[in-house]
Amino acid sequence: MRIDELRKKIDAIDRRIVALIAARTRHVLRIGRIKKASGKGIYAPERERAVFERLARLDRGPLPLASLRAIWREIMSAAMAIEKELVIAYLGPEATFTHEAARSKFGSSVGYAPAVSIADVFSQVEGGRADYGVVPIENSIEGAVTHTLDMFMDARVRICAEIYLDISHCLLANCPRAAVRTIYSKSEVFGQCRSWIRGNFPAAELVDVSSTAKAAEIAAREKNAAALASELAAEIYGVGVLERGVEDSGRNETRFLVIGRSHAAPSGDDKTSIMVSVADRVGALHRMLLPFKKHGINLTKIESRPSKRKAWEYYFFIDLAGHIEDERVRKALKELERHCVFIEHLGSYPRAR
């Protein structure tokens, strides 16, 4: 078959695809009107999970599944943007890893609002200036992002989804490598690249700034300065990439949370996050954990933070397998209440894979 004949077949398929996407979007808009009438949010993480699982079952190639998911991400992003002008707050400025995580979840068609701090992300969501927010919660090398944990003590938001993003840092500069005297980045990034910095720039001054994007912006204009940031930041702020993959571990991953004003419905494979405080007495922590063991619930994360209200008083942040609507989770949390001074349900949401 000749090239022109094959192209005519492609054109015919394109017409069908456009018509089918339009038909799909009309159904999405009908669902959106029903959800709006019942007071439900536009974004449904449990439905998103179901769509991607179905795509995986249907996929027969030759496109890689990741490419197929990326296409559907943009189709769903465009549909959400038509339903409502969604605004997603994230720790800015543009081209931070939090921005990348937000885009990987919500696509390019919704609106994005860079926030100056993690607290500002929470504030925008609580105040209704943003529909959802994306914040980092932990890194596979450096551990918990304590500022995010602390914000949950007073904020009135719910966790509705989680995102895992592979993190790769680059050395960015507009000067030769040998001329670098100062390196800008976030303290967490310096921690993730500690051995590499020691081996390559032992005498360089390390300057902590608010974000990797800010570091790239400074390196773009300052003499003898470099940044540890993403390749996207290099592209946006006009900085050269001197070296890629400078993180110490080949598996550097950050977990992000999507916060909103409601949690997700059960998806069949969920996590629940809670915050608890126990009395300061012998065996209190043991008694706190017993209900989970009794009901066979796996705890995937336990992190303690000072309450900042009373010396040596702590809160525990716990991630557990299951949804708040699961019977065994409900029973375990009901029993847990008897052993806690305070318990708060932060959200139930689909487990990211």
DRENDO-1510 file (C-alpha; in Angstrom, 1 decimal, always signed):
<recs>
REC; n; res; u; v; w
REC; 1; MET; +0.0; +0.0; +0.0 .
REC; 2; ARG; +1.3; +3.5; -0.9 .
REC; 3; ILE; +2.1; +6.2; +1.6 .
REC; 4; ASP; -0.8; +8.4; +0.3 .
REC; 5; GLU; -3.3; +5.6; +0.8 .
REC; 6; LEU; -2.0; +5.0; +4.3 .
REC; 7; ARG; -2.3; +8.7; +5.1 .
REC; 8; LYS; -5.9; +8.7; +4.0 .
REC; 9; LYS; -6.6; +5.8; +6.4 .
REC; 10; ILE; -5.0; +7.8; +9.2 .
REC; 11; ASP; -7.0; +10.9; +8.3 .
REC; 12; ALA; -10.2; +8.8; +8.5 .
REC; 13; ILE; -9.2; +7.4; +11.9 .
REC; 14; ASP; -8.4; +10.9; +13.1 .
REC; 15; ARG; -11.9; +12.0; +12.2 .
REC; 16; ARG; -13.4; +9.1; +14.2 .
REC; 17; ILE; -11.1; +9.9; +17.2 .
REC; 18; VAL; -12.2; +13.5; +17.2 .
REC; 19; ALA; -15.8; +12.6; +17.1 .
REC; 20; LEU; -15.4; +10.0; +19.9 .
REC; 21; ILE; -13.5; +12.4; +22.1 .
REC; 22; ALA; -16.3; +15.0; +21.6 .
REC; 23; ALA; -18.9; +12.3; +22.5 .
REC; 24; ARG; -16.9; +11.3; +25.6 .
REC; 25; THR; -16.7; +14.9; +26.7 .
REC; 26; ARG; -20.4; +15.5; +26.4 .
REC; 27; HIS; -21.0; +12.5; +28.7 .
REC; 28; VAL; -18.4; +13.9; +31.1 .
REC; 29; LEU; -20.3; +17.3; +31.2 .
REC; 30; ARG; -23.5; +15.5; +32.0 .
REC; 31; ILE; -21.9; +13.7; +34.9 .
REC; 32; GLY; -20.4; +17.1; +36.0 .
REC; 33; ARG; -23.9; +18.7; +36.1 .
REC; 34; ILE; -25.1; +15.8; +38.2 .
REC; 35; LYS; -22.1; +16.0; +40.6 .
REC; 36; LYS; -22.6; +19.8; +40.9 .
REC; 37; ALA; -26.2; +19.4; +41.8 .
REC; 38; SER; -25.3; +16.9; +44.6 .
REC; 39; GLY; -22.5; +19.1; +45.9 .
REC; 40; LYS; -19.6; +16.7; +44.8 .
REC; 41; GLY; -16.3; +17.9; +43.5 .
REC; 42; ILE; -15.2; +17.7; +39.9 .
REC; 43; TYR; -12.1; +15.6; +40.5 .
REC; 44; ALA; -12.8; +12.0; +41.3 .
REC; 45; PRO; -9.5; +10.1; +42.2 .
REC; 46; GLU; -11.3; +6.8; +42.4 .
REC; 47; ARG; -12.7; +7.2; +38.9 .
REC; 48; GLU; -9.3; +8.2; +37.6 .
REC; 49; ARG; -7.9; +5.0; +39.1 .
REC; 50; ALA; -10.6; +2.9; +37.4 .
REC; 51; VAL; -10.0; +4.6; +34.0 .
REC; 52; PHE; -6.2; +3.9; +34.1 .
REC; 53; GLU; -6.7; +0.3; +35.2 .
REC; 54; ARG; -9.1; -0.3; +32.3 .
REC; 55; LEU; -6.6; +1.2; +29.9 .
REC; 56; ALA; -4.0; -1.2; +31.2 .
REC; 57; ARG; -6.3; -4.2; +30.5 .
REC; 58; LEU; -7.2; -2.9; +27.0 .
REC; 59; ASP; -3.7; -2.0; +25.9 .
REC; 60; ARG; -2.3; -4.3; +23.2 .
REC; 61; GLY; +0.4; -1.9; +21.9 .
REC; 62; PRO; +2.3; -0.8; +19.9 .
REC; 63; LEU; +2.1; +2.4; +22.0 .
REC; 64; PRO; +3.7; +1.9; +25.5 .
REC; 65; LEU; +1.2; +2.0; +28.3 .
REC; 66; ALA; +2.9; +5.1; +29.7 .
REC; 67; SER; +2.3; +6.9; +26.4 .
REC; 68; LEU; -1.4; +5.8; +26.4 .
REC; 69; ARG; -1.8; +7.0; +30.0 .
REC; 70; ALA; -0.3; +10.4; +29.0 .
REC; 71; ILE; -2.8; +10.8; +26.2 .
REC; 72; TRP; -5.7; +10.0; +28.5 .
REC; 73; ARG; -4.3; +12.3; +31.2 .
REC; 74; GLU; -4.7; +15.2; +28.7 .
REC; 75; ILE; -8.1; +14.1; +27.5 .
REC; 76; MET; -9.3; +14.0; +31.2 .
REC; 77; SER; -7.5; +17.3; +31.9 .
REC; 78; ALA; -9.3; +19.0; +29.1 .
REC; 79; ALA; -12.7; +17.6; +30.1 .
REC; 80; MET; -12.2; +18.8; +33.7 .
REC; 81; ALA; -11.2; +22.3; +32.5 .
REC; 82; ILE; -14.5; +22.5; +30.5 .
REC; 83; GLU; -16.5; +21.3; +33.5 .
REC; 84; LYS; -15.0; +24.0; +35.8 .
REC; 85; GLU; -12.1; +26.4; +35.7 .
REC; 86; LEU; -10.0; +24.3; +38.1 .
REC; 87; VAL; -7.2; +26.0; +39.9 .
REC; 88; ILE; -4.4; +23.8; +41.4 .
REC; 89; ALA; -2.1; +25.4; +43.9 .
REC; 90; TYR; +1.5; +24.1; +44.2 .
REC; 91; LEU; +4.8; +25.1; +45.9 .
REC; 92; GLY; +6.2; +27.4; +43.3 .
REC; 93; PRO; +7.6; +29.0; +41.3 .
REC; 94; GLU; +7.1; +27.4; +37.9 .
REC; 95; ALA; +9.3; +24.3; +37.2 .
REC; 96; THR; +9.7; +23.1; +40.8 .
REC; 97; PHE; +9.3; +19.3; +41.3 .
REC; 98; THR; +6.0; +20.0; +43.0 .
REC; 99; HIS; +4.9; +21.8; +39.8 .
REC; 100; GLU; +5.9; +18.7; +37.8 .
REC; 101; ALA; +4.0; +16.4; +40.2 .
REC; 102; ALA; +0.9; +18.6; +39.9 .
REC; 103; ARG; +1.0; +18.5; +36.1 .
REC; 104; SER; +1.5; +14.7; +36.1 .
REC; 105; LYS; -1.7; +14.4; +38.0 .
REC; 106; PHE; -3.9; +17.1; +36.5 .
REC; 107; GLY; -2.5; +17.6; +33.0 .
REC; 108; SER; -1.9; +20.8; +31.1 .
REC; 109; SER; -5.5; +22.1; +30.6 .
REC; 110; VAL; -6.3; +23.2; +34.2 .
REC; 111; GLY; -5.1; +26.4; +35.8 .
REC; 112; TYR; -2.0; +26.4; +38.1 .
REC; 113; ALA; -1.3; +28.8; +40.9 .
REC; 114; PRO; +2.3; +28.9; +42.3 .
REC; 115; ALA; +2.4; +29.4; +46.1 .
REC; 116; VAL; +5.3; +31.0; +48.0 .
REC; 117; SER; +5.3; +28.3; +50.7 .
REC; 118; ILE; +3.7; +25.1; +51.7 .
REC; 119; ALA; +1.5; +27.1; +54.2 .
REC; 120; ASP; +0.3; +29.2; +51.3 .
REC; 121; VAL; -0.8; +26.1; +49.4 .
REC; 122; PHE; -2.9; +25.0; +52.4 .
REC; 123; SER; -4.3; +28.6; +52.8 .
REC; 124; GLN; -5.3; +28.8; +49.1 .
REC; 125; VAL; -7.2; +25.5; +49.3 .
REC; 126; GLU; -8.8; +26.3; +52.7 .
REC; 127; GLY; -9.9; +29.8; +51.5 .
REC; 128; GLY; -11.4; +28.5; +48.2 .
REC; 129; ARG; -8.9; +30.4; +46.0 .
REC; 130; ALA; -7.7; +27.0; +44.7 .
REC; 131; ASP; -9.7; +23.8; +44.2 .
REC; 132; TYR; -6.8; +21.5; +45.1 .
REC; 133; GLY; -3.2; +21.8; +46.2 .
REC; 134; VAL; -0.1; +19.7; +45.8 .
REC; 135; VAL; +2.5; +19.5; +48.5 .
REC; 136; PRO; +5.5; +17.3; +49.1 .
REC; 137; ILE; +5.2; +14.9; +52.1 .
REC; 138; GLU; +8.3; +12.6; +52.0 .
REC; 139; ASN; +11.4; +11.7; +50.0 .
REC; 140; SER; +12.9; +8.2; +49.7 .
REC; 141; ILE; +16.3; +9.5; +50.7 .
REC; 142; GLU; +15.7; +12.4; +53.1 .
REC; 143; GLY; +12.5; +11.3; +54.7 .
REC; 144; ALA; +9.5; +13.3; +55.8 .
REC; 145; VAL; +8.8; +16.9; +54.8 .
REC; 146; THR; +8.1; +18.1; +58.4 .
REC; 147; HIS; +6.6; +21.5; +57.3 .
REC; 148; THR; +3.8; +19.6; +55.5 .
REC; 149; LEU; +3.1; +17.3; +58.4 .
REC; 150; ASP; +2.9; +20.3; +60.8 .
REC; 151; MET; +0.4; +22.1; +58.6 .
REC; 152; PHE; -2.1; +19.3; +59.1 .
REC; 153; MET; -2.3; +20.1; +62.8 .
REC; 154; ASP; -4.4; +23.2; +62.2 .
REC; 155; ALA; -5.5; +23.1; +58.6 .
REC; 156; ARG; -9.0; +22.0; +57.6 .
REC; 157; VAL; -8.3; +20.2; +54.4 .
REC; 158; ARG; -8.6; +16.6; +53.3 .
REC; 159; ILE; -6.1; +14.4; +51.4 .
REC; 160; CYS; -7.7; +13.1; +48.3 .
REC; 161; ALA; -4.8; +11.6; +46.2 .
REC; 162; GLU; -1.1; +10.9; +46.3 .
REC; 163; ILE; +1.6; +11.2; +43.6 .
REC; 164; TYR; +5.0; +9.5; +43.3 .
REC; 165; LEU; +7.5; +11.3; +41.2 .
REC; 166; ASP; +11.0; +10.1; +40.2 .
REC; 167; ILE; +13.4; +12.9; +41.1 .
REC; 168; SER; +16.5; +13.6; +39.0 .
REC; 169; HIS; +18.7; +16.6; +39.8 .
REC; 170; CYS; +21.0; +18.4; +37.3 .
REC; 171; LEU; +23.9; +20.7; +37.7 .
REC; 172; LEU; +22.9; +23.9; +36.0 .
REC; 173; ALA; +25.2; +26.9; +35.2 .
REC; 174; ASN; +26.0; +29.4; +32.5 .
REC; 175; CYS; +29.7; +29.2; +33.3 .
REC; 176; PRO; +32.3; +26.4; +32.9 .
REC; 177; ARG; +32.2; +23.7; +35.5 .
REC; 178; ALA; +35.7; +24.7; +36.8 .
REC; 179; ALA; +34.4; +28.3; +37.4 .
REC; 180; VAL; +31.6; +27.3; +39.8 .
REC; 181; ARG; +32.1; +28.9; +43.2 .
REC; 182; THR; +28.5; +28.9; +44.6 .
REC; 183; ILE; +25.8; +26.3; +44.3 .
REC; 184; TYR; +22.1; +27.2; +45.0 .
REC; 185; SER; +19.3; +24.7; +45.8 .
REC; 186; LYS; +17.0; +23.6; +48.6 .
REC; 187; SER; +18.4; +22.0; +51.7 .
REC; 188; GLU; +16.6; +18.8; +50.9 .
REC; 189; VAL; +18.3; +18.6; +47.5 .
REC; 190; PHE; +21.7; +19.2; +49.0 .
REC; 191; GLY; +20.9; +16.2; +51.3 .
REC; 192; GLN; +20.0; +14.1; +48.3 .
REC; 193; CYS; +23.3; +15.0; +46.5 .
REC; 194; ARG; +25.6; +15.1; +49.5 .
REC; 195; SER; +28.2; +12.6; +48.4 .
REC; 196; TRP; +28.3; +13.9; +44.8 .
REC; 197; ILE; +28.9; +17.5; +46.1 .
REC; 198; ARG; +31.6; +16.3; +48.4 .
REC; 199; GLY; +33.3; +14.5; +45.6 .
REC; 200; ASN; +33.0; +17.2; +42.9 .
REC; 201; PHE; +32.7; +20.6; +44.6 .
REC; 202; PRO; +34.1; +20.2; +48.2 .
REC; 203; ALA; +35.0; +23.9; +48.3 .
REC; 204; ALA; +31.9; +25.4; +46.8 .
REC; 205; GLU; +29.6; +27.5; +49.0 .
REC; 206; LEU; +26.2; +25.9; +49.3 .
REC; 207; VAL; +23.3; +28.4; +49.5 .
REC; 208; ASP; +19.8; +27.2; +50.6 .
REC; 209; VAL; +16.9; +29.0; +48.7 .
REC; 210; SER; +13.2; +28.5; +48.7 .
REC; 211; SER; +13.0; +26.2; +45.6 .
REC; 212; THR; +15.0; +24.5; +42.9 .
REC; 213; ALA; +13.3; +26.8; +40.4 .
REC; 214; LYS; +14.6; +29.9; +42.4 .
REC; 215; ALA; +18.0; +28.3; +42.4 .
REC; 216; ALA; +17.9; +28.0; +38.6 .
REC; 217; GLU; +16.7; +31.6; +38.2 .
REC; 218; ILE; +19.7; +32.8; +40.3 .
REC; 219; ALA; +22.2; +30.7; +38.4 .
REC; 220; ALA; +21.0; +32.1; +35.1 .
REC; 221; ARG; +22.1; +35.6; +36.0 .
REC; 222; GLU; +24.9; +35.3; +38.7 .
REC; 223; LYS; +28.5; +34.9; +37.8 .
REC; 224; ASN; +30.3; +31.7; +38.9 .
REC; 225; ALA; +27.0; +30.3; +40.2 .
REC; 226; ALA; +25.3; +27.0; +39.6 .
REC; 227; ALA; +22.1; +25.4; +40.7 .
REC; 228; LEU; +20.9; +21.9; +41.5 .
REC; 229; ALA; +17.5; +21.7; +39.8 .
REC; 230; SER; +15.5; +19.9; +37.2 .
REC; 231; GLU; +16.1; +19.9; +33.4 .
REC; 232; LEU; +12.7; +21.6; +33.0 .
REC; 233; ALA; +14.0; +24.5; +35.2 .
REC; 234; ALA; +17.1; +24.8; +33.0 .
REC; 235; GLU; +14.8; +25.1; +29.9 .
REC; 236; ILE; +12.5; +27.7; +31.5 .
REC; 237; TYR; +15.1; +29.9; +33.1 .
REC; 238; GLY; +17.7; +29.7; +30.3 .
REC; 239; VAL; +20.5; +27.8; +32.1 .
REC; 240; GLY; +22.9; +25.3; +30.7 .
REC; 241; VAL; +22.9; +21.7; +31.9 .
REC; 242; LEU; +26.5; +20.8; +32.9 .
REC; 243; GLU; +25.7; +17.3; +34.3 .
REC; 244; ARG; +22.6; +15.1; +34.7 .
REC; 245; GLY; +21.6; +12.7; +37.4 .
REC; 246; VAL; +23.8; +14.1; +40.2 .
REC; 247; GLU; +21.7; +12.6; +43.1 .
REC; 248; ASP; +23.5; +10.0; +45.2 .
REC; 249; SER; +20.8; +7.3; +44.9 .
REC; 250; GLY; +19.6; +5.9; +41.6 .
REC; 251; ARG; +16.2; +5.6; +43.1 .
REC; 252; ASN; +15.3; +9.1; +44.3 .
REC; 253; GLU; +11.5; +9.4; +44.6 .
REC; 254; THR; +9.3; +12.0; +46.3 .
REC; 255; ARG; +5.8; +11.4; +47.4 .
REC; 256; PHE; +3.3; +14.3; +47.1 .
REC; 257; LEU; -0.2; +14.7; +48.5 .
REC; 258; VAL; -3.2; +16.3; +46.7 .
REC; 259; ILE; -5.2; +18.2; +49.2 .
REC; 260; GLY; -8.8; +19.4; +48.8 .
REC; 261; ARG; -11.9; +19.9; +50.8 .
REC; 262; SER; -13.2; +16.3; +50.6 .
REC; 263; HIS; -11.7; +12.8; +50.4 .
REC; 264; ALA; -12.2; +10.3; +47.7 .
REC; 265; ALA; -14.7; +7.4; +47.5 .
REC; 266; PRO; -13.3; +3.9; +47.8 .
REC; 267; SER; -11.4; +2.6; +44.8 .
REC; 268; GLY; -10.6; -0.9; +46.1 .
REC; 269; ASP; -7.0; -0.2; +46.8 .
REC; 270; ASP; -6.8; +2.8; +49.1 .
REC; 271; LYS; -4.8; +4.4; +51.9 .
REC; 272; THR; -6.1; +6.4; +54.9 .
REC; 273; SER; -4.1; +9.0; +56.7 .
REC; 274; ILE; -4.9; +9.9; +60.3 .
REC; 275; MET; -3.4; +12.2; +63.0 .
REC; 276; VAL; -3.5; +11.1; +66.6 .
REC; 277; SER; -2.2; +12.1; +70.0 .
REC; 278; VAL; -1.9; +9.7; +73.0 .
REC; 279; ALA; -1.5; +10.4; +76.7 .
REC; 280; ASP; +2.0; +10.5; +78.1 .
REC; 281; ARG; +2.1; +7.3; +80.1 .
REC; 282; VAL; +3.7; +3.8; +80.0 .
REC; 283; GLY; +2.4; +1.6; +77.2 .
REC; 284; ALA; +0.4; +4.3; +75.4 .
REC; 285; LEU; +2.0; +3.7; +72.0 .
REC; 286; HIS; +1.6; +0.0; +72.4 .
REC; 287; ARG; -2.1; +0.3; +73.1 .
REC; 288; MET; -2.4; +2.7; +70.1 .
REC; 289; LEU; -1.1; +0.1; +67.7 .
REC; 290; LEU; -3.0; -2.9; +69.0 .
REC; 291; PRO; -6.3; -2.2; +67.1 .
REC; 292; PHE; -4.5; -2.3; +63.8 .
REC; 293; LYS; -2.9; -5.6; +64.6 .
REC; 294; LYS; -6.2; -7.0; +65.8 .
REC; 295; HIS; -8.0; -6.1; +62.6 .
REC; 296; GLY; -5.1; -7.0; +60.3 .
REC; 297; ILE; -4.4; -3.5; +59.0 .
REC; 298; ASN; -1.0; -2.7; +57.6 .
REC; 299; LEU; +0.6; +0.6; +58.7 .
REC; 300; THR; +2.7; +2.1; +55.9 .
REC; 301; LYS; +4.0; +5.1; +57.7 .
REC; 302; ILE; +4.3; +6.4; +61.3 .
REC; 303; GLU; +5.8; +9.8; +61.9 .
REC; 304; SER; +5.9; +11.8; +65.2 .
REC; 305; ARG; +5.9; +15.6; +65.4 .
REC; 306; PRO; +6.0; +17.9; +68.5 .
REC; 307; SER; +2.6; +19.5; +69.1 .
REC; 308; LYS; +4.2; +22.9; +69.6 .
REC; 309; ARG; +1.5; +23.6; +72.2 .
REC; 310; LYS; +3.0; +21.8; +75.2 .
REC; 311; ALA; +6.6; +20.7; +75.8 .
REC; 312; TRP; +7.2; +17.0; +75.0 .
REC; 313; GLU; +3.7; +16.4; +73.7 .
REC; 314; TYR; +3.6; +14.7; +70.3 .
REC; 315; TYR; +1.3; +14.0; +67.5 .
REC; 316; PHE; +1.6; +10.8; +65.4 .
REC; 317; PHE; +0.9; +10.9; +61.6 .
REC; 318; ILE; -0.2; +7.4; +60.4 .
REC; 319; ASP; -0.8; +6.0; +56.9 .
REC; 320; LEU; -2.7; +2.8; +56.9 .
REC; 321; ALA; -3.9; +0.4; +54.2 .
REC; 322; GLY; -7.7; +0.7; +53.5 .
REC; 323; HIS; -10.4; +3.2; +53.2 .
REC; 324; ILE; -12.3; +4.9; +56.1 .
REC; 325; GLU; -15.5; +3.2; +54.7 .
REC; 326; ASP; -14.0; -0.3; +55.0 .
REC; 327; GLU; -15.5; -2.2; +57.9 .
REC; 328; ARG; -12.3; -3.3; +59.5 .
REC; 329; VAL; -10.8; +0.2; +59.2 .
REC; 330; ARG; -13.9; +1.7; +60.9 .
REC; 331; LYS; -13.7; -0.9; +63.7 .
REC; 332; ALA; -10.0; -0.3; +64.2 .
REC; 333; LEU; -10.4; +3.5; +64.4 .
REC; 334; LYS; -13.3; +3.2; +66.7 .
REC; 335; GLU; -11.2; +1.1; +69.1 .
REC; 336; LEU; -8.3; +3.5; +68.7 .
REC; 337; GLU; -10.4; +6.4; +69.9 .
REC; 338; ARG; -10.5; +4.8; +73.4 .
REC; 339; HIS; -6.7; +5.0; +73.7 .
REC; 340; CYS; -6.2; +8.5; +72.2 .
REC; 341; VAL; -6.5; +12.0; +73.5 .
REC; 342; PHE; -7.2; +13.2; +70.0 .
REC; 343; ILE; -7.8; +11.6; +66.5 .
REC; 344; GLU; -8.3; +13.3; +63.2 .
REC; 345; HIS; -9.1; +11.6; +59.9 .
REC; 346; LEU; -7.0; +13.5; +57.3 .
REC; 347; GLY; -8.4; +11.6; +54.2 .
REC; 348; SER; -8.8; +8.4; +52.4 .
REC; 349; TYR; -7.6; +8.1; +48.8 .
REC; 350; PRO; -6.4; +5.7; +46.1 .
REC; 351; ARG; -3.0; +4.2; +46.6 .
REC; 352; ALA; -0.6; +5.4; +43.9 .
REC; 353; ARG; +1.4; +2.8; +42.1 .
</recs>
